Amino acid sequence: MRAGVGRIRAESAEAGCQMDLSRIACRTVFSLTILLAVRAWGDDEVNTAEPPPPGPPAETTLEDVIAMAESTSPVLAKAAADVEAARGKSVQVRLYPNPVVQGGATQFAGNESQYYVGLSQEIVTKHKLQLNQAAANREVYQAELMFIRNRFALLTATRQSFYVALANQARVEMLNRMLEVTKKSATAAEQMKLAGETSQADLLLFEIELEKADVALENAHALSVAARRQLAAVIGLREMEFDRLGGSLRKSLTEIMSPILVDGYVPYNADVQIAEQEIERSRLVLRRAEVEPFPNLTVFGGYQYQVSGLRDMALLNVAVPIPVWNRNQGNITTARAHIARATADVGQVQNTIAKQMAEMIGRYRAADQQVRRFEERIIPKAREGVSIIQKAFANGQFDAFRLLQSQRGLVDSNLGYISALETRWLAAAELAGLAQLDAFP
């Protein structure tokens, strides 16, 4: 409505000049034209980080994007396949060795020829197969935890890409309105130039500002398109196009971030659990290596037929390897070293996560402080600058430099505000991923 008022006043001003109004009256009307345009823009642009209601009917929210990512992402499909592969291995290593059927002739000697058939079976001792499966089960747990880790990595990437795209969308909307205001200002300045109320130099300043606003909008639009394409690639739908993203950059994050910021703890997340499961797996591998020297038995039983004489004979054979030279010494040493390595790896993973948490908490707090500064001081001061311009216009003064400076202050303030909001969301998404929070924001 305000922009409409500015347009009506501009048209009225132009008509007034054509009717040869006095120079003072024409100057006052044109000044009010610029004043109303700048005032309307200054009031509205404080909220440009939030999409103006009502939005288009087709809006894609963060929940929609996450649902797409979880159903189509090749990252999760690959992780799910790894889980199934680990489960298959767990089944396989527990299976008992197959029996072996043997047959043939021990001698060919006419009537004294002998023929036999028999069945041999390896008997596994010292619960070796159970230990094999126990160690393989730890690999299953690790694969399942790796799926969780990949899922939260996907959620983090999706959340960050979404809010980058949302921030770019807000920039486009803000710069688009800024361009409209700059056009009105340039038009009003041109009319004032025709009425002899301003100079050619002042008019050129407005025209230059208009060109800069147009270029800024084109650049923002290009970056917005790129951000949406990146979002589509992250969720695994490269060809998907988003008409409009629905969401608010200004939504509070206090409730979800407070526990993390206050505690500053190292979350018991999938990375830590994977490392701990590796310790258990290594211990089972050591136990398996220690029982390897205990020999398995191979038992053979069969039937032998002789052509003449004693025709029917039973056969029985037992084979036992003797662990004289090879007692699995090397594998036992290796397994013990793996336990030490896995134990140290747990501490390393915890330290890495603690470092990441500390870095992200610092980034989040810095961005949050910057957001609050914009909301409480910077943007109000930018609006105060507009108020000063209003008073100058009310006193019959026209200062092109001050007007442009006021406009630039509003633009810079709102762009900085959007950037601070974007940085805060990116840090919050990273923290939620490290803490493995499903609820976000």
Phi and psi in degrees as a GROMACS rama.xvg file:
@    title "Ramachandran Plot"
@    xaxis  label "Phi"
@    yaxis  label "Psi"
@TYPE xy
-63.3888  -43.4367  ARG-2
-60.5978  -37.1812  ALA-3
-63.8316  -41.2567  GLY-4
-60.3804  -42.8719  VAL-5
-59.6096  -40.0939  GLY-6
-66.8639  -42.034  ARG-7
-64.1021  -43.6132  ILE-8
-63.5124  -38.6522  ARG-9
-62.7717  -43.7706  ALA-10
-64.0089  -39.8497  GLU-11
-64.3699  -38.3762  SER-12
-63.7874  -44.3621  ALA-13
-62.8798  -42.1836  GLU-14
-63.6115  -37.6985  ALA-15
-63.8301  -37.7816  GLY-16
-66.9959  -38.9182  CYS-17
-65.3904  -24.5393  GLN-18
-91.6385  11.6749  MET-19
60.087  47.6971  ASP-20
-65.2947  164.897  LEU-21
-64.7271  151.94  SER-22
-61.038  -36.6841  ARG-23
-67.2585  -43.5843  ILE-24
-66.0732  -41.2163  ALA-25
-62.8713  -42.6573  CYS-26
-61.6534  -41.3886  ARG-27
-65.3256  -42.6939  THR-28
-65.0844  -44.0878  VAL-29
-64.8721  -36.3936  PHE-30
-63.2345  -41.6862  SER-31
-64.8135  -32.0596  LEU-32
-60.032  -50.318  THR-33
-65.188  -40.604  ILE-34
-58.6636  -48.1972  LEU-35
-65.0926  -38.8144  LEU-36
-65.1081  -47.61  ALA-37
-66.1551  -39.0503  VAL-38
-65.0407  -43.3823  ARG-39
-62.7474  -42.3728  ALA-40
-65.6397  -42.2198  TRP-41
-63.2163  -37.7985  GLY-42
-71.1786  -40.9344  ASP-43
-77.9157  -34.2622  ASP-44
-72.0915  -12.1139  GLU-45
-62.5555  -27.5693  VAL-46
-105.086  20.8027  ASN-47
-70.24  -15.8823  THR-48
-68.9734  -14.1939  ALA-49
-112.346  129.422  GLU-50
-56.0274  133.392  PRO-51
-70.4588  130.219  PRO-52
-78.2351  153.672  PRO-53
-85.0162  143.929  PRO-54
-83.9304  169.764  GLY-55
-59.7419  154.622  PRO-56
-63.6373  -31.2333  PRO-57
-96.4743  98.5138  ALA-58
-122.969  136.192  GLU-59
-101.121  119.121  THR-60
-93.2654  172.575  THR-61
-62.5074  -39.7991  LEU-62
-60.7327  -40.0647  GLU-63
-62.6965  -44.4708  ASP-64
-65.5897  -41.6447  VAL-65
-64.2472  -41.4428  ILE-66
-60.3658  -40.607  ALA-67
-63.9414  -44.0179  MET-68
-61.9999  -44.4172  ALA-69
-69.3434  -22.8578  GLU-70
-95.9454  -18.9628  SER-71
-122.682  -13.0861  THR-72
-66.4764  128.728  SER-73
-67.4365  -19.9011  PRO-74
-62.9354  -46.507  VAL-75
-71.1697  -35.6368  LEU-76
-62.1575  -41.0823  ALA-77
-65.9067  -43.1304  LYS-78
-64.1748  -38.0079  ALA-79
-65.6399  -37.5588  ALA-80
-65.39  -36.6596  ALA-81
-64.0087  -37.0272  ASP-82
-63.5055  -45.5315  VAL-83
-63.8955  -38.1163  GLU-84
-63.4033  -41.071  ALA-85
-65.8548  -38.1585  ALA-86
-65.6252  -40.0477  ARG-87
-62.2736  -40.9308  GLY-88
-63.424  -38.5507  LYS-89
-62.2751  -38.193  SER-90
-68.4954  -42.6303  VAL-91
-66.0531  -42.4173  GLN-92
-71.4959  -12.9159  VAL-93
-90.6217  -12.3096  ARG-94
-71.1374  139.413  LEU-95
-74.4909  150.791  TYR-96
-61.9592  143.473  PRO-97
-71.2217  146.766  ASN-98
-69.6007  158.305  PRO-99
-120.006  126.791  VAL-100
-92.429  131.251  VAL-101
-127.151  154.627  GLN-102
-166.541  161.023  GLY-103
157.438  -155.878  GLY-104
-128.815  131.22  ALA-105
-79.1725  -26.3455  THR-106
-159.604  149.034  GLN-107
-112.752  105.303  PHE-108
-145.174  50.1981  ALA-109
63.4331  -125.012  GLY-110
-66.1138  -18.5227  ASN-111
-97.5113  11.6702  GLU-112
-61.7298  146.11  SER-113
-128.045  134.161  GLN-114
-126.667  145.132  TYR-115
-142.9  160.063  TYR-116
-145.003  141.198  VAL-117
-158.332  175.118  GLY-118
-132.312  129.496  LEU-119
-116.689  148.063  SER-120
-142.497  131.112  GLN-121
-83.5456  129.485  GLU-122
-104.613  115.011  ILE-123
-83.1874  131.646  VAL-124
-108.981  169.551  THR-125
58.3286  29.7716  LYS-126
56.1069  38.5441  HIS-127
-64.9692  -39.6249  LYS-128
-67.6836  -38.9271  LEU-129
-63.3667  -39.046  GLN-130
-67.6152  -37.7851  LEU-131
-57.1929  -47.0518  ASN-132
-69.1791  -37.7839  GLN-133
-61.0435  -42.4495  ALA-134
-67.1375  -39.8041  ALA-135
-66.403  -33.0992  ALA-136
-63.2998  -34.1841  ASN-137
-64.0267  -34.9376  ARG-138
-67.3726  -33.9882  GLU-139
-63.3782  -46.7479  VAL-140
-59.1492  -42.365  TYR-141
-63.6872  -39.7774  GLN-142
-64.667  -40.1092  ALA-143
-65.6554  -40.3827  GLU-144
-67.1884  -34.1099  LEU-145
-65.7707  -34.8517  MET-146
-61.4549  -44.7854  PHE-147
-61.8316  -43.5409  ILE-148
-60.9311  -45.901  ARG-149
-64.4232  -35.084  ASN-150
-64.2957  -45.9343  ARG-151
-70.9638  -30.7272  PHE-152
-63.5496  -40.3174  ALA-153
-65.5687  -43.186  LEU-154
-60.8663  -42.1728  LEU-155
-63.2443  -47.1465  THR-156
-62.9053  -39.8523  ALA-157
-66.576  -46.1852  THR-158
-60.9589  -45.4047  ARG-159
-65.2073  -44.156  GLN-160
-63.3573  -37.2857  SER-161
-63.5281  -46.6888  PHE-162
-75.701  -25.2243  TYR-163
-64.7707  -45.4266  VAL-164
-64.9868  -38.8787  ALA-165
-65.574  -39.9592  LEU-166
-64.8998  -40.7922  ALA-167
-64.9901  -36.3994  ASN-168
-62.5591  -41.1976  GLN-169
-64.7152  -37.745  ALA-170
-63.9975  -43.0069  ARG-171
-61.0581  -44.6692  VAL-172
-64.5099  -42.1712  GLU-173
-66.6458  -45.1152  MET-174
-68.9455  -29.6413  LEU-175
-65.6875  -43.909  ASN-176
-68.3554  -35.7938  ARG-177
-62.8063  -38.4058  MET-178
-63.5913  -40.5746  LEU-179
-62.4967  -42.5983  GLU-180
-65.4043  -40.2376  VAL-181
-64.7796  -37.4187  THR-182
-61.6947  -43.9974  LYS-183
-63.6645  -40.8387  LYS-184
-63.913  -43.6974  SER-185
-64.7978  -40.2026  ALA-186
-64.2849  -44.2669  THR-187
-63.9861  -39.4261  ALA-188
-65.0245  -37.2811  ALA-189
-64.441  -41.4091  GLU-190
-65.5316  -38.1279  GLN-191
-66.6749  -34.3307  MET-192
-63.5093  -41.5837  LYS-193
-65.7613  -32.6811  LEU-194
-83.1691  -1.72698  ALA-195
79.2001  18.3784  GLY-196
-97.6823  -3.32974  GLU-197
-150.961  171.199  THR-198
-99.8842  167.552  SER-199
-64.4027  -33.2833  GLN-200
-63.6757  -41.6934  ALA-201
-64.0723  -40.2304  ASP-202
-62.63  -40.5099  LEU-203
-63.5019  -36.3852  LEU-204
-60.1309  -42.8857  LEU-205
-68.0096  -38.3204  PHE-206
-66.6128  -39.6688  GLU-207
-63.6599  -42.7126  ILE-208
-62.4809  -36.1529  GLU-209
-65.031  -42.799  LEU-210
-62.5338  -42.5063  GLU-211
-64.0779  -39.2215  LYS-212
-65.5716  -38.5906  ALA-213
-65.7195  -43.5124  ASP-214
-65.1707  -41.9357  VAL-215
-60.5959  -39.3472  ALA-216
-67.3143  -41.7772  LEU-217
-62.3356  -43.6922  GLU-218
-63.7288  -43.1896  ASN-219
-63.1333  -38.3812  ALA-220
-66.0236  -40.7156  HIS-221
-62.9121  -43.0769  ALA-222
-66.6289  -34.5734  LEU-223
-65.8535  -42.258  SER-224
-62.5994  -43.3004  VAL-225
-63.2881  -40.3966  ALA-226
-64.0996  -37.8545  ALA-227
-68.6318  -37.1754  ARG-228
-67.1277  -39.0138  ARG-229
-63.3642  -39.5786  GLN-230
-62.0316  -43.1294  LEU-231
-62.6312  -38.4779  ALA-232
-68.8036  -36.6633  ALA-233
-62.9154  -41.1699  VAL-234
-84.0005  -2.36262  ILE-235
89.9056  15.1851  GLY-236
-123.417  77.6173  LEU-237
-59.8303  -33.2919  ARG-238
-90.8193  -0.604614  GLU-239
-74.4421  140.284  MET-240
-119.307  131.232  GLU-241
-97.2053  124.845  PHE-242
-70.5367  -50.0444  ASP-243
-155.693  141.303  ARG-244
-96.3619  136.232  LEU-245
-106.07  129.283  GLY-246
161.146  171.492  GLY-247
-126.747  124.293  SER-248
-70.7554  -20.6382  LEU-249
-90.7702  2.93412  ARG-250
-62.4779  139.711  LYS-251
-69.7454  140.279  SER-252
-113.49  7.80622  LEU-253
-60.2542  -45.8269  THR-254
-62.6902  -42.2787  GLU-255
-83.0489  -27.19  ILE-256
-91.6914  -22.8931  MET-257
-55.1572  -48.4821  SER-258
-59.5098  -38.8141  PRO-259
-69.7465  -43.2745  ILE-260
-68.4353  -35.3831  LEU-261
-74.2831  -47.9556  VAL-262
-77.3621  -41.6356  ASP-263
59.2974  31.9859  GLY-264
-81.5314  164.011  TYR-265
-89.9152  110.787  VAL-266
-66.1389  148.364  PRO-267
-83.2014  70.7748  TYR-268
-95.4599  -173.945  ASN-269
-62.7236  -37.2754  ALA-270
-60.7987  -44.0074  ASP-271
-65.0839  -43.6971  VAL-272
-65.8484  -36.2392  GLN-273
-61.2535  -43.7908  ILE-274
-64.5538  -39.2021  ALA-275
-69.3133  -37.3351  GLU-276
-65.3057  -29.4461  GLN-277
-66.8983  -33.8736  GLU-278
-62.3878  -48.1858  ILE-279
-62.829  -41.1285  GLU-280
-63.2926  -41.5466  ARG-281
-64.7686  -36.3346  SER-282
-65.7798  -40.128  ARG-283
-67.2046  -38.061  LEU-284
-63.5712  -37.4543  VAL-285
-63.4362  -46.6413  LEU-286
-59.5463  -39.6834  ARG-287
-65.2818  -39.5102  ARG-288
-67.4461  -33.6501  ALA-289
-70.8822  -29.5716  GLU-290
-91.027  -5.39254  VAL-291
-59.9759  -37.5855  GLU-292
-64.3826  -22.5022  PRO-293
-69.2185  118.731  PHE-294
-71.7721  147.225  PRO-295
-83.7693  152.768  ASN-296
-100.542  139.514  LEU-297
-115.735  114.469  THR-298
-107.211  132.271  VAL-299
-122.037  130.081  PHE-300
-132.295  141.003  GLY-301
-163.427  -172.094  GLY-302
-127.946  136.829  TYR-303
-124.89  137.832  GLN-304
-118.188  132.053  TYR-305
-112.806  137.28  GLN-306
-60.2516  -43.2468  VAL-307
-129.353  164.537  SER-308
77.4516  -136.607  GLY-309
-73.1691  103.346  LEU-310
-78.7987  -45.7235  ARG-311
-104.207  124.929  ASP-312
-136.899  144.833  MET-313
-97.0161  146.7  ALA-314
-119.887  140.896  LEU-315
-146.161  131.056  LEU-316
-143.706  137.337  ASN-317
-127.192  128.88  VAL-318
-117.808  129.864  ALA-319
-134.189  118.211  VAL-320
-70.2499  145.629  PRO-321
-104.195  115.486  ILE-322
-77.3843  77.4842  PRO-323
-92.3559  -56.8905  VAL-324
-96.2263  -42.499  TRP-325
-98.4116  103.532  ASN-326
-113.441  24.339  ARG-327
62.9574  31.0227  ASN-328
-61.6146  -42.7743  GLN-329
-64.9522  -43.8973  GLY-330
-67.0017  -33.4207  ASN-331
-65.6409  -43.5485  ILE-332
-62.3801  -43.0258  THR-333
-62.2242  -42.5725  THR-334
-63.1582  -39.9569  ALA-335
-64.9459  -39.0901  ARG-336
-64.9708  -36.798  ALA-337
-64.6209  -35.4593  HIS-338
-63.4914  -45.9399  ILE-339
-62.1966  -41.0442  ALA-340
-65.6739  -44.0896  ARG-341
-64.5639  -37.2005  ALA-342
-63.4592  -44.1652  THR-343
-66.7137  -32.2562  ALA-344
-65.9142  -33.205  ASP-345
-59.4645  -48.1741  VAL-346
-61.7872  -39.1543  GLY-347
-64.6569  -42.4686  GLN-348
-63.6783  -44.0476  VAL-349
-61.4223  -40.8558  GLN-350
-64.9693  -40.7466  ASN-351
-62.5699  -44.7631  THR-352
-66.3221  -39.5262  ILE-353
-60.8977  -41.1499  ALA-354
-63.2433  -45.1147  LYS-355
-63.4764  -41.6252  GLN-356
-61.5762  -45.2807  MET-357
-62.0275  -42.8141  ALA-358
-64.1148  -45.1589  GLU-359
-69.5683  -36.4473  MET-360
-63.0774  -41.4053  ILE-361
-62.6372  -44.7704  GLY-362
-64.1004  -40.3995  ARG-363
-64.9608  -46.9984  TYR-364
-63.4468  -40.4941  ARG-365
-62.9009  -44.4744  ALA-366
-65.7262  -39.1521  ALA-367
-64.7387  -41.0589  ASP-368
-62.7921  -39.3065  GLN-369
-66.3015  -40.4552  GLN-370
-60.3004  -46.3321  VAL-371
-63.3555  -37.8534  ARG-372
-64.1209  -41.1408  ARG-373
-62.9912  -43.8433  PHE-374
-70.0384  -37.6748  GLU-375
-93.4554  -25.8549  GLU-376
-130.997  -51.1285  ARG-377
-67.3717  -52.1665  ILE-378
-65.9846  -41.4556  ILE-379
-57.705  -37.131  PRO-380
-67.4855  -36.6448  LYS-381
-63.8535  -38.9319  ALA-382
-68.3285  -32.9563  ARG-383
-64.5117  -35.0682  GLU-384
-61.0044  -39.3164  GLY-385
-63.4456  -39.2442  VAL-386
-61.9388  -37.4276  SER-387
-63.6955  -41.347  ILE-388
-60.9789  -39.3583  ILE-389
-59.5421  -44.8045  GLN-390
-65.3869  -37.4828  LYS-391
-63.4603  -42.7432  ALA-392
-63.741  -40.3395  PHE-393
-62.8462  -29.2926  ALA-394
-88.6208  6.03235  ASN-395
82.8216  18.1234  GLY-396
-100.707  143.872  GLN-397
-129.84  115.538  PHE-398
-125.424  101.185  ASP-399
-60.26  -40.1116  ALA-400
-62.3373  -45.8944  PHE-401
-64.7357  -36.9971  ARG-402
-63.151  -46.9824  LEU-403
-65.7497  -37.3324  LEU-404
-63.9437  -38.5418  GLN-405
-64.7651  -42.428  SER-406
-63.8744  -44.6598  GLN-407
-62.6225  -38.6892  ARG-408
-60.2811  -40.3617  GLY-409
-66.4024  -43.4548  LEU-410
-62.1238  -51.8986  VAL-411
-61.6147  -39.5962  ASP-412
-63.5552  -45.2696  SER-413
-72.9543  -36.6136  ASN-414
-66.0681  -40.9402  LEU-415
-64.4607  -38.0271  GLY-416
-62.2284  -46.0302  TYR-417
-62.8408  -42.0125  ILE-418
-63.6832  -39.5463  SER-419
-65.758  -41.5484  ALA-420
-62.0173  -42.1441  LEU-421
-62.0927  -45.5568  GLU-422
-62.153  -39.2929  THR-423
-64.3368  -40.8893  ARG-424
-66.4155  -40.1154  TRP-425
-63.262  -43.6492  LEU-426
-66.2813  -39.6144  ALA-427
-64.9766  -39.5046  ALA-428
-64.9324  -38.068  ALA-429
-66.0207  -42.4639  GLU-430
-64.723  -40.8712  LEU-431
-64.0202  -33.9593  ALA-432
-70.5049  -40.4681  GLY-433
-66.3622  -39.531  LEU-434
-82.6529  -5.15155  ALA-435
54.9849  60.6935  GLN-436
-99.7411  125.108  LEU-437
-77.0053  -35.477  ASP-438
-79.5362  116.95  ALA-439
-159.428  130.057  PHE-440
